[in-house]
């Protein structure tokens, strides 16, 4: 089994924890894995191993305020800060990666690549597009807020995840879930900064305006020329068929994989379909360089 090496990477004024998987032979390139809001780099553990077995170096990063990465001193978790972190991380790796981003990580990758076309050699968006469904985003935020009070047991945490993602055919693995939790004063808490859902000063005034975020993401998408893949869960409450089509219209060369039976958490809901699509995409990217 290919095991990851824990490394530290620079962000913009913060240090970011990461795992790195290296292939047994020469690498075809670098895949940078960026998780969604409220997750950690451990969400990519299966994908990271699979990518390395396929001949690529994989690096999964904890975003600022998540997992073992630094919390933002000023509580800034806006798009500008996330994009700046991504630029610093890519610079430190000294290679143009293929960016694979889920939800928040995907939106960060989309904006960063569109605003700096030389940043990456390919882009994979996991259930994210410029147009997102308001209700789905609200459900994610509500799930995160409910976790602020912590859980009395691992069973309670598992039940919360199942309630949020009821269509998932498998129950979350407690051992895997434990990596995203920390014990404090006899309770289990998600391993991210509570200010992520509170805004910079705790009032929510710093939350990005949805209309501005949409306009920025659309503009970025229209500037993207690298190979692009959108992987969408058919049961997603965040990216609708219309939202997916809009992305394809903005990036005419982009491809779409609809994953039946999967929701917003595509990589976890149907990892075989996701990793198979990712391997084929990486083969196509490798053939163009």
matplotlib code that plots the C-alpha trace (Angstrom):
import matplotlib.pyplot as plt

x = [0.0, 1.2, 1.3, 1.3, 4.0, 2.9, 4.3, 3.8, 3.2, 3.0, -0.2, -0.6, 0.5, -0.5, 1.0, -1.0, -0.8, -0.8, -0.4, 1.8, 1.6, 4.4, 4.3, 6.7, 8.4, 8.8, 5.7, 3.6, 2.9, 1.3, -2.3, -3.3, -6.4, -8.5, -11.4, -14.7, -15.7, -15.8, -13.8, -10.1, -7.4, -8.3, -11.4, -8.9, -7.1, -8.5, -8.1, -4.6, -3.5, -5.3, -3.7, -0.2, -0.8, -1.7, 1.7, 1.1, 2.2, -0.8, -0.9, -4.0, -4.0, -5.9, -7.3, -6.7, -8.9, -9.4, -7.7, -4.1, -3.6, -3.3, -6.4, -6.5, -5.4, -8.0, -10.7, -10.5, -11.8, -13.0, -12.3, -9.4, -7.6, -8.2, -7.0, -3.9, -3.1, -3.5, -1.0, 1.6, 1.1, 1.5, 4.6, 6.2, 5.6, 7.5, 5.2, 2.0, -0.5, -3.8, -6.2, -8.9, -11.3, -14.5, -17.1, -15.2, -11.9, -13.3, -14.6, -11.2, -9.5, -11.9, -11.4, -7.7, -7.2, -9.5, -7.7, -4.3, -4.4, -0.8, -1.5, -2.4, -2.4, -5.8, -8.9, -11.4, -14.4, -16.2, -19.9, -19.3, -20.0, -20.5, -24.2, -25.1, -28.5, -29.3, -31.1, -28.3, -25.7, -28.0, -28.2, -24.5, -24.2, -26.9, -25.1, -21.9, -23.7, -25.4, -21.9, -20.7, -22.1, -20.1, -21.1, -21.3, -20.1, -18.8, -22.2, -23.8, -21.4, -22.0, -25.8, -25.4, -23.6, -26.1, -29.0, -27.3, -26.6, -29.5, -29.2, -25.6, -25.6, -22.8, -22.5, -19.5, -16.5, -16.0, -12.2, -12.2, -14.6, -12.4, -9.7, -12.1, -13.0, -11.1, -12.0, -12.3, -13.8, -15.4, -17.0, -16.1, -15.9, -15.3, -11.7, -12.2, -12.4, -16.0, -15.5, -15.9, -19.6, -19.7, -17.9, -14.7, -15.9, -18.5, -21.4, -21.5, -21.0, -17.9, -19.7, -19.2, -22.1, -23.6, -24.2, -20.6, -19.3, -21.4, -20.2, -16.6, -16.8, -18.6, -15.9, -13.2, -14.8, -15.1, -11.3, -10.3, -8.5, -6.9, -8.6, -11.5, -13.8, -16.9, -18.0, -21.6, -23.7, -27.1, -28.7, -26.7, -28.6, -25.9, -25.2, -28.4, -28.4, -28.9, -25.8, -23.7, -24.9, -24.0, -20.4, -20.2, -21.4, -18.7, -16.0, -16.9, -14.1, -15.1, -16.4, -19.1, -19.5, -22.9, -22.6, -25.9, -26.8, -24.3, -25.1, -22.9, -20.2, -19.4, -16.0, -17.3, -20.7, -19.3, -15.6, -15.1, -16.9, -15.1, -11.6, -12.2, -13.2, -10.2, -7.8, -9.1, -8.9, -5.3, -4.4, -5.9, -4.0, -0.7, -1.2, -1.4, 2.0]
y = [0.0, 3.5, 5.5, 9.3, 11.5, 14.4, 17.8, 21.4, 23.9, 27.7, 29.6, 33.4, 34.2, 30.7, 27.3, 24.5, 20.8, 18.3, 14.6, 13.6, 10.3, 9.5, 6.8, 3.9, 5.2, 8.5, 10.7, 11.8, 15.1, 16.5, 16.4, 18.9, 17.9, 20.6, 19.6, 21.2, 23.5, 21.8, 18.8, 18.1, 16.6, 13.1, 13.2, 12.5, 9.5, 7.0, 9.3, 10.1, 6.5, 5.8, 8.7, 7.6, 4.0, 5.6, 7.2, 10.7, 12.5, 13.5, 16.2, 16.8, 20.1, 21.2, 24.6, 27.4, 27.0, 23.3, 20.2, 20.7, 23.9, 27.3, 29.2, 32.6, 35.2, 37.7, 35.0, 35.7, 32.7, 34.6, 33.8, 36.2, 34.5, 31.0, 32.0, 33.6, 30.5, 28.3, 30.5, 30.3, 26.5, 26.0, 28.2, 26.2, 22.9, 24.2, 22.3, 23.1, 20.8, 19.4, 21.0, 18.7, 20.6, 19.7, 22.3, 25.2, 23.8, 23.5, 27.1, 28.3, 26.3, 27.7, 31.3, 30.9, 29.2, 31.6, 34.6, 33.1, 30.9, 29.7, 28.3, 24.7, 22.2, 20.8, 21.4, 18.9, 20.4, 18.0, 19.1, 22.8, 25.4, 29.2, 28.7, 26.9, 26.2, 28.4, 25.7, 23.3, 25.8, 26.7, 23.0, 22.7, 25.8, 24.5, 21.2, 22.9, 25.2, 22.3, 20.8, 23.8, 22.4, 19.2, 15.6, 13.4, 10.3, 9.1, 7.4, 10.8, 12.3, 9.4, 9.9, 13.6, 12.8, 10.1, 12.6, 15.2, 12.6, 10.1, 8.7, 7.4, 3.6, 3.1, 4.3, 6.6, 4.7, 5.9, 5.5, 7.8, 10.2, 10.4, 12.1, 15.1, 15.4, 16.4, 15.8, 18.7, 18.8, 15.4, 16.2, 15.7, 18.8, 19.1, 20.0, 23.5, 27.1, 28.0, 31.4, 29.7, 30.0, 33.1, 35.7, 37.5, 39.3, 36.8, 38.7, 37.3, 40.8, 39.5, 36.7, 37.0, 38.4, 35.5, 37.7, 39.0, 35.4, 34.2, 37.0, 36.4, 32.6, 33.1, 35.5, 33.1, 30.1, 32.0, 32.5, 28.9, 27.1, 24.1, 20.6, 20.7, 18.1, 18.6, 15.6, 16.1, 13.9, 13.3, 13.7, 16.9, 19.7, 22.1, 21.8, 21.4, 20.2, 23.8, 24.9, 22.1, 23.1, 26.7, 25.7, 23.7, 26.7, 28.9, 26.3, 24.7, 22.1, 20.9, 17.4, 16.3, 13.1, 12.6, 10.1, 8.3, 7.7, 10.3, 13.6, 16.6, 14.4, 12.7, 11.3, 9.6, 8.6, 6.7, 6.7, 4.0, 6.1, 9.3, 7.8, 6.0, 9.3, 11.1, 8.5, 8.8, 12.6, 12.4, 10.2, 12.7, 15.6, 13.7, 13.0, 16.8, 17.6]
z = [0.0, -0.8, 2.4, 2.5, 3.9, 6.1, 4.8, 5.5, 2.7, 2.7, 2.3, 2.3, 5.8, 7.1, 7.1, 5.6, 6.5, 3.7, 2.8, -0.2, -2.1, -4.5, -7.2, -7.2, -10.4, -12.2, -11.8, -14.8, -12.9, -9.8, -8.7, -6.0, -4.1, -2.4, -0.1, 0.5, 3.4, 6.7, 5.5, 5.7, 3.6, 4.9, 2.6, -0.2, 1.3, -1.1, -4.1, -3.2, -3.1, -6.4, -8.1, -7.0, -8.1, -11.5, -11.7, -10.4, -7.3, -5.2, -2.6, -0.4, 1.5, 4.6, 3.7, 6.1, 9.2, 8.5, 10.0, 11.0, 9.0, 10.7, 11.6, 9.9, 12.5, 11.3, 10.6, 6.9, 5.0, 1.9, -1.7, -2.0, 0.9, -0.4, -3.9, -2.4, -0.4, -3.6, -5.5, -2.7, -2.4, -6.2, -6.2, -3.5, -5.3, -8.4, -10.8, -12.7, -11.1, -12.1, -9.7, -8.3, -6.0, -4.3, -3.5, -1.8, -3.1, -6.6, -6.6, -5.3, -8.1, -10.7, -9.8, -9.4, -12.7, -14.6, -13.2, -13.8, -16.9, -16.3, -12.8, -13.6, -16.5, -15.8, -13.7, -12.1, -10.4, -8.0, -7.8, -8.1, -10.7, -10.8, -10.4, -7.2, -5.7, -2.7, -0.8, -1.1, 0.1, 3.0, 4.0, 4.1, 6.3, 8.6, 8.9, 9.8, 12.3, 14.1, 14.7, 16.6, 19.8, 19.4, 19.8, 22.9, 21.1, 17.7, 17.2, 17.4, 14.9, 12.5, 12.9, 12.0, 8.8, 7.8, 8.5, 6.2, 3.5, 3.7, 0.2, 0.7, 0.5, 3.0, 6.6, 7.3, 8.6, 12.2, 11.9, 8.8, 10.4, 13.5, 11.5, 11.0, 14.7, 17.8, 21.5, 23.8, 27.3, 26.8, 23.5, 19.8, 17.6, 13.8, 13.2, 11.7, 12.8, 13.9, 12.3, 9.0, 9.4, 11.5, 9.3, 10.0, 13.1, 14.2, 12.9, 9.3, 7.7, 6.0, 4.2, 0.4, -1.5, -3.5, -6.6, -6.6, -6.1, -9.0, -11.3, -10.4, -11.0, -14.3, -15.5, -14.4, -16.1, -19.4, -19.3, -18.7, -21.6, -19.8, -20.0, -17.6, -16.1, -14.0, -11.9, -10.7, -8.4, -10.1, -6.6, -5.9, -4.2, -5.0, -8.8, -10.9, -14.5, -15.5, -13.4, -15.0, -18.5, -17.8, -16.9, -20.2, -22.1, -20.4, -21.0, -24.3, -24.1, -20.7, -20.1, -17.7, -15.8, -14.1, -11.2, -10.7, -7.0, -5.7, -4.1, -3.4, -1.7, -5.0, -4.2, -1.0, -2.4, -5.4, -5.3, -8.0, -10.6, -9.5, -9.4, -12.7, -14.4, -12.8, -14.1, -17.6, -17.4, -16.1, -19.0, -21.5, -19.8, -19.9, -23.6, -24.3, -22.7]

ax = plt.figure().add_subplot(projection="3d")
ax.plot(x, y, z, "-o")
ax.set_aspect("equal")
plt.show()
